Amino acid sequence: MCGIVGYIGKRQAYPILIKGLHRLEYRGYDSAGVALIDSKGQLNVYKAKGKVSELEAVARLKDTDGNIGIAHTRWATHGEPSTRNAHPHCSGSGNLAIIHNGIIENYEPLKQMLLQRGYTFRSDTDTEVLIQLIEYTRTSGQLSLAQAVREALKQVKGAYAIAIVERGNSDTIIAARKGSPLVVGIGTDETFLASDATPIVEFTQDIIYLSDEQVAVLEQGKKPVITNLNGQEKEYKIKKVSLSLDQLEKGEYSHYMLKEIFEQPDTLRRTLDSCTDPTTRALTLQDYYAHRSRFAKAERIIMLACGTSWHAALIAKYAIEQYARIPCEVEYASEFRYRNPVISSKDIVIAISQSGETADTLAAMELAGKQGAFLFSICNVKGSSIPRISDACCYTNVGPEIGVASTKAFTAQLLTLTLLAFAIGKERRTIDEVQFNELMAAAAELPSKVETVLLQNDRIRRFAANYHFPADCLYIGRGYNFPIALEGALKLKEISYIHAEGYPAAEMKHGPIALISEQMPVVAIATRCDIYEKIVSNIEEIKARKGQVLSIVTEGDTQVSDMSEFSVEVPDIIECLSPILSVVPLQLLAYHVAVAKGCDVDQPRNLAKSVTVE
């Protein structure tokens, strides 16, 4: 979840590193730091609690000379956010500096071993234990730095992406990864290192994706040398990435989140384009059709996800069971891997992850794969770990999502999964050609209908600025829109810090209705559906107890809107696609409430975008 960036070449490293940290700040912003080696071989380390701007203030009057350096922005795991716990961390001699993303699970016994040998520690982090271990391994075995890194990592349990520089050595960076992402960028007589491609696409689009337990030696003027932990050299492929700088900037928008909300008509169009043949417009779903017989014969589908992606999976369960008639289970990836699940070779496991690096989802997939399941993934980031271990993958192609609260990635996941349900249903003949064509025609209308919803942005903004939100809020929905209640509540609490919970509307009377009062707002997703009358009755029960109702309704619906303090209309659409419309006003509502409260929308406290630690 931390951000790593490194550089070795002929340019001054510091400006490149700082710019890279700003682009990686969505991965963590508890503290930041940089280590540079100047032309005399001196190692200079500067650190600051808080955001990258705080680091810049510290370094402003310092010596930032040097053509080699590593930098880090932290999301705290071991040790509170502070300058002393900020990366880089140095070895006892001060000769080595390390940055690290991940968790060293056995750091405590390693630390005790080092304490017994006279080592002392300046921080509370597991990372300092690792750099001390590397130095101990090197001195006790008279090894080169690369050898010492490999030998030390053999003793480590957990996940890591690391980069190390050495005082007096202005020609080398050592990097390694296991379970946390790390990429190497290849330029002309220069090499870059980063957690993902976003901080280095300005300089190169030639990328090497390191695999687990690989160690890279990056030397000035030389090609990278990549080995396994036993020192055996490994071949690698250089891949092109297609990111553009425009995708990484906010443009005219005040926040990345607002920009990404408004990008959804375009990202949905791109998702439709990537899932259909450009000539015939037939549904292809990238890798799906090569394996469609496997899907048709599946006895069960298990979906693994976390957070917002888990909500997308819940909605997809409705669609897969309705249209494909295959039993479907939705699992929190973090729980699935620890409960000894029953999996067979007749199961298909679908992993859903925006980043493709979600640690819990990745580990759960590895477990399912070992038990013979067919692994399919829905992901946004090409070259990331989850697609690489999958048997097949479908990319959502929405471009970088930088706002921590997911928006455009969620709706693209929903559309992709729903199209998958249609495709499987057609293959299994649980829907006929006429119904399939009707469903696809409805899907094609989604981008323009989302544009219609976005026209209500100013109205939602004015409401959010004037409505007093108390400390608690409830969201309710039914059927396909029950998971949207969960997602709407998650968005509100993620970025505005208002406690919010989502419930199936019918469950209110089984406990949560006790919370209803004049001070308790209830957000009801009440679009037209087969059980519309049921949710109207649920809203009546809330109104009877003087609850305040804010609603999402279908265009022209006055019944629910007349019972509401505030309502937003969305266009009519078939029920299985309605969540993609219903969620947009909830994204806008959460955004504008957070802005009205003065919250940091793009970088909410305690959160990071890519959860690469357990």
Salt bridges, closest charged atoms under 4 A:
GLU25 OE1 - HIS22 ND1 3.93
GLU56 OE1 - HIS22 NE2 2.83
ASP124 OD2 - ARG84 NH2 2.62
ASP126 OD1 - HIS78 ND1 3.53
GLU151 OE2 - LYS154 NZ 3.05
GLU166 OE2 - ARG138 NH1 2.52
ASP189 OD2 - LYS10 NZ 3.83
GLU190 OE2 - ARG11 NH2 2.77
ASP196 OD2 - ARG27 NH1 3.19
GLU202 OE2 - LYS19 NZ 3.16
GLU202 OE1 - ARG23 NH1 3.12
ASP206 OD1 - LYS240 NZ 2.74
ASP212 OD1 - ARG177 NH2 2.85
GLU213 OE2 - LYS178 NZ 3.64
GLU219 OE1 - LYS222 NZ 3.92
GLU249 OE2 - ARG23 NH2 3.29
GLU263 OE2 - LYS259 NZ 3.70
GLU263 OE1 - LYS408 NZ 2.70
ASP266 OD1 - ARG269 NH1 3.18
ASP273 OD1 - ARG281 NH2 2.96
GLU299 OE2 - LYS346 NZ 3.39
GLU321 OE2 - LYS317 NZ 3.24
GLU329 OE2 - ARG300 NH1 3.19
GLU331 OE2 - ARG339 NH2 2.27
ASP347 OD2 - ARG300 NH2 2.59
ASP360 OD1 - ARG337 NH1 3.47
GLU401 OE1 - LYS609 NZ 2.57
GLU427 OE1 - ARG292 NE 3.98
GLU433 OE2 - LYS426 NZ 3.67
GLU445 OE1 - LYS449 NZ 3.24
GLU451 OE2 - ARG269 NH2 3.04
ASP458 OD1 - ARG461 NE 3.79
ASP472 OD1 - HIS499 ND1 2.78
GLU487 OE1 - HIS311 ND1 2.77
GLU487 OE2 - LYS491 NZ 2.76
GLU494 OE1 - LYS491 NZ 3.05
GLU501 OE2 - LYS493 NZ 3.76
GLU501 OE2 - HIS499 NE2 2.87
GLU565 OE2 - LYS543 NZ 3.24
ASP600 OD2 - LYS51 NZ 2.15
GLU614 OE1 - ARG337 NH1 3.33
